[in-house]
Amino acid sequence: MLVAIIKNQKELSFFKKYIKNSFVQEFVEGVEYTIDGVSDLRGRMIATSPRIRLETKGGLAIKSITVNDSQLINFVKKIVEGLKIIGPFNVQCIKKGKEMKFIEVNSRFPSGGLPLTVKAGLNIPLIIVKLLLGMKIKKTIIKPGIVMTRYWDAVILKKVKNKYQLL
């Protein structure tokens, strides 16, 4: 996959010839957010947990911090309830000042941020179980300033008599 920032018509013409079946979208600068949340069985938003994506690799957030941003929450509520999303969701946007550009809406569990969302106070799996059992859902309070970082570790193995052992 090739991603390029196109600065003029000449570059656009070049890349359109160079990359078959490509697509072009607006380049948006700013702070990238993911807003994880859950809605009830009628598509009414129950709660959200916004987070800033501090660092990403290959589209996966590897460092994030939870924030309290009522402007984001209000816009996400309009989107989610307008689409009548039921259950878990996550919405991504890029914000620069008061301007927001929403770039993704997913009606599924967050692909990487669920541990942070749960630790910040929004236990989406538990809320879904309670919804399905008809139990009352308590008001959720999200803790801002909770940070998640991911790291990868190498595991080295040695083959010994058709089995592998850690070194």
Secondary structure in CASP SS format (residue, H / E / C, confidence):
PFRMAT SS
TARGET T0000
AUTHOR 0000-0000-0000
METHOD secondary structure of the structure
MODEL  1
M C 1.00
L C 1.00
V C 1.00
A C 1.00
I C 1.00
I C 1.00
K C 1.00
N C 1.00
Q H 1.00
K H 1.00
E H 1.00
L H 1.00
S H 1.00
F H 1.00
F H 1.00
K H 1.00
K H 1.00
Y H 1.00
I C 1.00
K C 1.00
N C 1.00
S C 1.00
F C 1.00
V C 1.00
Q C 1.00
E C 1.00
F C 1.00
V C 1.00
E C 1.00
G C 1.00
V E 1.00
E E 1.00
Y E 1.00
T E 1.00
I E 1.00
D E 1.00
G E 1.00
V E 1.00
S E 1.00
D C 1.00
L C 1.00
R C 1.00
G C 1.00
R C 1.00
M E 1.00
I E 1.00
A E 1.00
T E 1.00
S E 1.00
P E 1.00
R E 1.00
I E 1.00
R E 1.00
L E 1.00
E E 1.00
T E 1.00
K E 1.00
G C 1.00
G C 1.00
L E 1.00
A E 1.00
I E 1.00
K E 1.00
S E 1.00
I E 1.00
T E 1.00
V C 1.00
N C 1.00
D C 1.00
S H 1.00
Q H 1.00
L H 1.00
I H 1.00
N H 1.00
F H 1.00
V H 1.00
K H 1.00
K H 1.00
I H 1.00
V H 1.00
E H 1.00
G H 1.00
L H 1.00
K C 1.00
I C 1.00
I C 1.00
G E 1.00
P E 1.00
F E 1.00
N E 1.00
V E 1.00
Q E 1.00
C E 1.00
I E 1.00
K E 1.00
K E 1.00
G C 1.00
K C 1.00
E E 1.00
M E 1.00
K E 1.00
F E 1.00
I E 1.00
E E 1.00
V E 1.00
N E 1.00
S C 1.00
R C 1.00
F C 1.00
P C 1.00
S C 1.00
G C 1.00
G C 1.00
L H 1.00
P H 1.00
L H 1.00
T H 1.00
V H 1.00
K H 1.00
A C 1.00
G C 1.00
L C 1.00
N C 1.00
I H 1.00
P H 1.00
L H 1.00
I H 1.00
I H 1.00
V H 1.00
K H 1.00
L H 1.00
L H 1.00
L C 1.00
G C 1.00
M C 1.00
K C 1.00
I C 1.00
K C 1.00
K C 1.00
T C 1.00
I C 1.00
I C 1.00
K C 1.00
P C 1.00
G C 1.00
I C 1.00
V E 1.00
M E 1.00
T E 1.00
R C 1.00
Y C 1.00
W C 1.00
D C 1.00
A C 1.00
V C 1.00
I C 1.00
L E 1.00
K E 1.00
K E 1.00
V E 1.00
K C 1.00
N C 1.00
K E 1.00
Y E 1.00
Q E 1.00
L E 1.00
L C 1.00
END
